[in-house]
């Protein structure tokens, strides 16, 4: 079920477990709303190392590389994987990483740290585990 709301597109996609159909994620916001969100985050001082690290299961800031940040912002702004984004959207993600680096007073290491994962609630698979009522 996909529903267009305003100028952004919101999607709800039901995904089956392993072997299911390929899932396409719709872009949740447009470029104007992304800029508004970024400005609001700066005004609220919500872009601080602790809140940013929280999206990476509180990994040390030095362990979060540029590729890890790109993965998070690709999900947050476009609800897609970085490699699937158009070039203009990839540039926008990198521009935000540069802005974030200035706000955090941190220089991101180039590359991708395989030991650090970010939270992507609507994209990462969920493996439910059955438990008896009493155990």
One Martini backbone bead per residue (centre of mass of N, CA, C, O) as a GRO file, in nm:
protein
  135
    1UNK     BB    1   0.092   0.039   0.027
    2UNK     BB    2   0.053   0.355  -0.127
    3UNK     BB    3   0.093   0.706  -0.021
    4UNK     BB    4   0.020   1.030  -0.110
    5UNK     BB    5   0.159   1.318   0.071
    6UNK     BB    6   0.170   1.577  -0.070
    7UNK     BB    7   0.510   1.592  -0.168
    8UNK     BB    8   0.528   1.333  -0.026
    9UNK     BB    9   0.615   0.983   0.019
   10UNK     BB   10   0.437   0.714   0.158
   11UNK     BB   11   0.520   0.386   0.291
   12UNK     BB   12   0.380   0.050   0.287
   13UNK     BB   13   0.553  -0.258   0.349
   14UNK     BB   14   0.517  -0.591   0.304
   15UNK     BB   15   0.725  -0.847   0.443
   16UNK     BB   16   0.869  -1.131   0.393
   17UNK     BB   17   1.045  -1.367   0.451
   18UNK     BB   18   1.249  -1.550   0.330
   19UNK     BB   19   1.197  -1.534  -0.022
   20UNK     BB   20   1.065  -1.288  -0.082
   21UNK     BB   21   0.984  -1.011  -0.205
   22UNK     BB   22   1.074  -0.730  -0.327
   23UNK     BB   23   1.150  -0.419  -0.173
   24UNK     BB   24   1.003  -0.096  -0.189
   25UNK     BB   25   1.104   0.230  -0.103
   26UNK     BB   26   0.978   0.520  -0.017
   27UNK     BB   27   0.990   0.854  -0.008
   28UNK     BB   28   0.922   1.053   0.277
   29UNK     BB   29   1.074   1.310   0.151
   30UNK     BB   30   1.163   1.617   0.053
   31UNK     BB   31   1.397   1.860   0.012
   32UNK     BB   32   1.259   2.080   0.179
   33UNK     BB   33   1.212   1.904   0.435
   34UNK     BB   34   1.505   1.839   0.487
   35UNK     BB   35   1.598   2.128   0.544
   36UNK     BB   36   1.402   2.177   0.777
   37UNK     BB   37   1.506   1.950   0.959
   38UNK     BB   38   1.796   2.048   0.982
   39UNK     BB   39   1.735   2.325   1.105
   40UNK     BB   40   1.581   2.219   1.354
   41UNK     BB   41   1.808   2.048   1.475
   42UNK     BB   42   1.997   2.287   1.522
   43UNK     BB   43   1.809   2.460   1.704
   44UNK     BB   44   1.771   2.212   1.919
   45UNK     BB   45   2.046   2.067   1.958
   46UNK     BB   46   2.025   1.753   1.835
   47UNK     BB   47   2.327   1.770   1.726
   48UNK     BB   48   2.481   1.532   1.903
   49UNK     BB   49   2.679   1.280   1.989
   50UNK     BB   50   2.470   1.112   2.153
   51UNK     BB   51   2.234   1.106   1.949
   52UNK     BB   52   2.395   0.995   1.712
   53UNK     BB   53   2.505   0.733   1.851
   54UNK     BB   54   2.223   0.602   1.902
   55UNK     BB   55   2.193   0.504   1.594
   56UNK     BB   56   2.471   0.312   1.677
   57UNK     BB   57   2.452   0.178   1.957
   58UNK     BB   58   2.677   0.360   2.099
   59UNK     BB   59   2.908   0.415   1.937
   60UNK     BB   60   3.185   0.542   1.878
   61UNK     BB   61   3.253   0.816   1.696
   62UNK     BB   62   3.522   0.703   1.564
   63UNK     BB   63   3.359   0.439   1.441
   64UNK     BB   64   3.207   0.645   1.259
   65UNK     BB   65   3.177   0.657   0.936
   66UNK     BB   66   3.086   0.795   0.645
   67UNK     BB   67   2.926   0.540   0.546
   68UNK     BB   68   2.748   0.515   0.798
   69UNK     BB   69   2.615   0.793   0.775
   70UNK     BB   70   2.498   0.745   0.490
   71UNK     BB   71   2.314   0.516   0.572
   72UNK     BB   72   2.136   0.676   0.768
   73UNK     BB   73   2.047   0.918   0.573
   74UNK     BB   74   1.920   0.742   0.356
   75UNK     BB   75   1.702   0.641   0.542
   76UNK     BB   76   1.588   0.907   0.672
   77UNK     BB   77   1.529   1.064   0.385
   78UNK     BB   78   1.475   0.796   0.160
   79UNK     BB   79   1.432   0.496   0.236
   80UNK     BB   80   1.730   0.392   0.151
   81UNK     BB   81   1.996   0.292  -0.007
   82UNK     BB   82   2.275   0.441  -0.107
   83UNK     BB   83   2.324   0.274  -0.380
   84UNK     BB   84   2.013   0.360  -0.484
   85UNK     BB   85   2.082   0.643  -0.524
   86UNK     BB   86   2.092   0.920  -0.663
   87UNK     BB   87   2.335   1.145  -0.716
   88UNK     BB   88   2.189   1.391  -0.585
   89UNK     BB   89   2.130   1.239  -0.315
   90UNK     BB   90   2.421   1.170  -0.242
   91UNK     BB   91   2.513   1.465  -0.222
   92UNK     BB   92   2.317   1.542   0.008
   93UNK     BB   93   2.429   1.347   0.214
   94UNK     BB   94   2.719   1.466   0.214
   95UNK     BB   95   2.639   1.751   0.299
   96UNK     BB   96   2.527   1.667   0.575
   97UNK     BB   97   2.786   1.544   0.686
   98UNK     BB   98   2.942   1.809   0.679
   99UNK     BB   99   2.753   1.963   0.870
  100UNK     BB  100   2.780   1.766   1.105
  101UNK     BB  101   3.087   1.791   1.148
  102UNK     BB  102   3.072   2.085   1.240
  103UNK     BB  103   2.875   2.055   1.479
  104UNK     BB  104   3.055   1.812   1.618
  105UNK     BB  105   3.358   1.846   1.577
  106UNK     BB  106   3.410   1.623   1.334
  107UNK     BB  107   3.603   1.372   1.165
  108UNK     BB  108   3.536   1.164   0.919
  109UNK     BB  109   3.603   0.863   0.817
  110UNK     BB  110   3.674   0.700   0.558
  111UNK     BB  111   3.430   0.478   0.480
  112UNK     BB  112   3.348   0.148   0.632
  113UNK     BB  113   3.219   0.008   0.930
  114UNK     BB  114   3.137  -0.323   0.993
  115UNK     BB  115   3.099  -0.295   1.322
  116UNK     BB  116   2.881  -0.075   1.238
  117UNK     BB  117   2.540  -0.012   1.314
  118UNK     BB  118   2.229   0.095   1.214
  119UNK     BB  119   1.912   0.217   1.258
  120UNK     BB  120   1.641   0.053   1.048
  121UNK     BB  121   1.327  -0.013   1.107
  122UNK     BB  122   1.205  -0.042   0.792
  123UNK     BB  123   1.457  -0.236   0.669
  124UNK     BB  124   1.512  -0.432   0.874
  125UNK     BB  125   1.496  -0.734   0.975
  126UNK     BB  126   1.253  -0.952   1.138
  127UNK     BB  127   1.308  -1.203   1.393
  128UNK     BB  128   1.095  -1.393   1.525
  129UNK     BB  129   1.039  -1.538   1.852
  130UNK     BB  130   0.926  -1.806   2.000
  131UNK     BB  131   0.718  -1.812   2.300
  132UNK     BB  132   0.603  -1.915   2.570
  133UNK     BB  133   0.404  -1.804   2.812
  134UNK     BB  134   0.580  -2.005   2.991
  135UNK     BB  135   0.953  -1.984   3.096
   0.00000   0.00000   0.00000
